[in-house]
Amino acid sequence: MFSSVRDRMVILGREELKEAESVLKQLFPESIKVYGCIFNINRGKPHNLEIIADKWPDFSVIICKPKVKGDKDREGEYNIYSIYSKRKDALKDLLKTPGVVDTDAFTLLAGVDIRHLAAVQEFADERGIPWKVQCVMNALMLQDTSRLYFKESYAGLRFPAVSTAHAHLVNSTWKYGRDANSYNSVLNYITHNPSLCIVEEGGCEPVSWLLLYQHCALGLLYTQPQHRRKGYAKLLVSILSQNLLEWGYPVYCFVEEENKPSYKLFTSLGFNHSSDYRSVWFELNKRQ
């Protein structure tokens, strides 16, 4: 399957997606979220994404957008886009292209380069679309594996992948969870991506867990309150990160600027971020 051209955008086909993965890998950290989406698509993971570029092969913008809106999961409910842009003007031009953004629907542009934020603000203002910055994230990538944390003995602990039987438990503690759509997203993450949890001796339910989003970022890290201060979060991040590296995955996460505990945890384990790059989650329209 090859690319097709619609107006002033290019829809990437199978061959272009392979090439895009190779090119985007050289453009970290700015490209990491779009790279993660394409990484999974290229390995046959189920998805509801259409990958578009402003031009090909000399692209300046690549956007991963829902192919079918309204899927019964969090990605469909929030109409989530992932964006990589080299230039602010090129981003604005692509957003203006018919068919790229439904200007009447709630849309979450998740991952706008903060240096190009003015482009999406201008796009919204010129069309009278209400907008809001939901949050600003640091993109933390694993850069020093020597700082990962391992124990000499794991006696009394098991480290299985998270089971679909525990999707309700994970969903009940997720910051963006606790409803049917988020449950479906959690179920998808568990079913199609690597994950890891800790089960203590004699137990059958996980006491701490870590998953991967559909864009390959580490996320949904949680330890039940009564089991905290045992180093479980450090263990999960370290073991799963080591596994991901062996399997060829990118190893990274997004941490909100104000989330100091998570930032401290990941940086203590060898994750770092670029000082001049932050990623903005930007809402278009109000959720009904």
N, C-alpha and C positions, 0 to 999 in steps of 0.2 A: 504494500500500500504506500503510495507516494502522497506528497502534499497536494492540497487544493487551494485555490485562491478565491477568496470571497471579498469583493470590493477591495479595500486596501489592507487586508490582513491575509496571512497564510496559515492554513490549518496543517499542522505537522502530521505526517504519516509515519509508518513504522521505520523507514530508513532515516528520515530526518530526526526522529526521536533518538535513534542510536547515535547519530552525529551530535545532536544537541547535548546528550549526556557527556560525551567526551569533551566538548568545548566548555560546557558549564563547570566541569570539574576543575578547570584552570582559573575560574573566576570567583572562587570562594573568598570571603564569606557572603558577599552580596547575592550570589546565585544559589546558595545552599538549599533554600526551601523549594524552589522550582526544580533544582537538581534532584532532590529527594523524591518529589512526585514522579519525575520521569524515570528515575532509578527503579522504582517499584513497577511502573507501567512496563518498562522494558524487560522485566522478569515475570511478566504474566500475571501480576496481581490484579484482582478485580478492581475496577474503578469506574467513576462516573465523570471523567474529566475529558475536556477538549483542550488541546494544547495549541495555542496560536502565537504567531510572531508577526511583527510589523513587516518583515521581509525575510527572504531566505536566499543564500545562507548568511549574508552579512547583516544579521539581525541586530537591533538595538534594544528590543523589548521582547520578552516571552511571558505569556500569561497562561496559567492553568485555571480554567474556569469550568463550572459544572456543565456537563453536556445536557442533562435533563434537570430542570429546577424542581425543587419540592420533594426530592427523595426523602424518605422517612428516616433520616439520621441527622446529626448535628450539622454536617457539611451541607446537606440539602436545605435544612431549615434556615441556616444563616447565609446560604448562597455564597460560600466561601471561595475567594479567588486567591491564588498565589502569584506573585509578580516579581520578575527580575527586569531591571531597566538599567541601561548604560547612560541614557540621557533623559533629562527631564522633559524636553520638548517632544522627543519621540514617544514617551509614555503618554503625554497628553494627547498627541495625535492618534495613537492607537485607541485610547479610551473613547475618543470621539467617533471612531469608525462604527457605522451601523452594525448592530448585532453583537458588539463586544460587551456592552453593559445595558441592561434593562433599566432605564432611568426611573421607572415607576416602582421597582421592586427593592426591598431591603437587600443590601449587598455588603458583605464584609470583605474589604480588600486587605487581606491578611499577609502583610509582609512588604509594605511600601518602604523603599529606601528613604530615610528621613531627609536626605539631601534632595529628594525629588518630591517631597510632600506638597510643595506649592502647586505642582502639576495637577494633583487630584483635587486639591482645594479649589483651584481655578476652574477645573472641569465641572465640579459640582456647583460653584457659584454662578457660572455662566448659564447654567440650566435651571437654576432655582431649586436645586436639590439640597435638602437639609443634610448636614453631615456632622460627624463627631469623631474625634480621636478616642478610640476605645482604650488603647494602651500603647506604650513604647517598650520594645523588647531589646535586650542584648542577645545577640547570636553567639553562643559559646560553643567553640569547637575543641575537641580533644587534641592537644598539641604535645603533651608531655606524658607518655604512658608510664614513665617511671614513678609517677606520683599516684597511680591507682592503688587502691587499698585492698590488701588480701590478708587473711588470717592464716596462722600456721595450722590451726585445727578448726574444722567445722562440725565437731561432734555435737549431736543433738539438733542439727539443722539439715533441712532438705531444700534444694533449689530447683524446683520444677518450673516449667513454663506455666503461666497463668491459665487456668482452665476456663472454658466457656461457662461451666457451672458456677463460677464466681464472678460473672459479668455484673450481676445485680449488686454484689458487694462493692466492686470497683466503682460502678456508676453512682452508688449512694454516697461516696466520699469525694467524687470528682468535683472540682470547683465549678465546672460547666455542665455538670450532670444532674441526675435526679429526675429525669423524665424519660418518656419512651423513646424519643429521638436520640437522646444522648446514650441510652442503653444500646440502641442499635449500632451506634458508632463504636462504643466499647467492644461490643461483640465482634464487629469487623476488625478492630485492631488486634484482638486476641486471636481471632481465627486466621488472619492472613499475615501477621507480622511477628517477629520475635518478641518474646516477653520473658520476664523472670519474676519469681516471688520466693518468699521464705516461709517455710512451714516448720514450726518447732516440733520437737520430739513429742509424740503422743497426740498431736493435733491433726486436724484434717482440713482446716481453712488457713489461707495465707494470713500472715500478720503484717507483711510488708510486700509491696509489689512495684513493678516498673514496666511500662509498656512503650510501644512505638506508635506514633501517629502515622497516617497514610503518607505523609511527606518525610518519613523516616526519622523524625526528631524524637529523642527521648522525652517521655512525658507521663503524666498521671502518677508520678512518684508519690507514694503514701505509706506511712507506717501507723498502725493503730496506736492510739495514745498510750495504752498500757504497756506497749512494747518499745517505746522510744528510748533513746539514749543508750542503745546497745550497738550502735554502728551499722545498723541494718541498711540504711539508705546508702551509705558509702560502699558497702559490700555489693549491693544490687547494681549501682552505677558502674562499679569497677568490673564486676564479672560480666555483665551484659555488654559493656563497652569492649572488653577484650574479645568476647564472642563475635560482636559485630565487625570488629577489625578483621578477624580471621575469615569472616564470610564476605568481606569486601564492601560492607556498608559504610556510608558516612557516619561519623559519630559526633553528634552535636545536640544542642537543645536551645530553646528560647526561654529566657528568664526575664520577667517584667522588671523594669528598672528599680521599682520600690521593694522588690522581694529580696531583701538583703540576706536572709538565711539560705535561700536556694543559691544565690550568687556565691556566697561564701563556701557552700558545700561543693559546688562544681569547680570553682577555681582552685580549691584545695586539692582536687583530684587531677589537676593538669589541664583543665579546660580554660580557654582564654577567648577574649573577644577583641576585635579591631577597635581602636579608640575613636576612629572617625566614622564608624558605621553602626547605625541602630535601625531597627525594623519597626514600622508603625502599623498597627491594626486600625483600619480606618473604615468607619461605617457610613454608608450612603442610605439615606431615607431612614425612617423610624420603623422599628419592628411593630407589626400589628398584633 
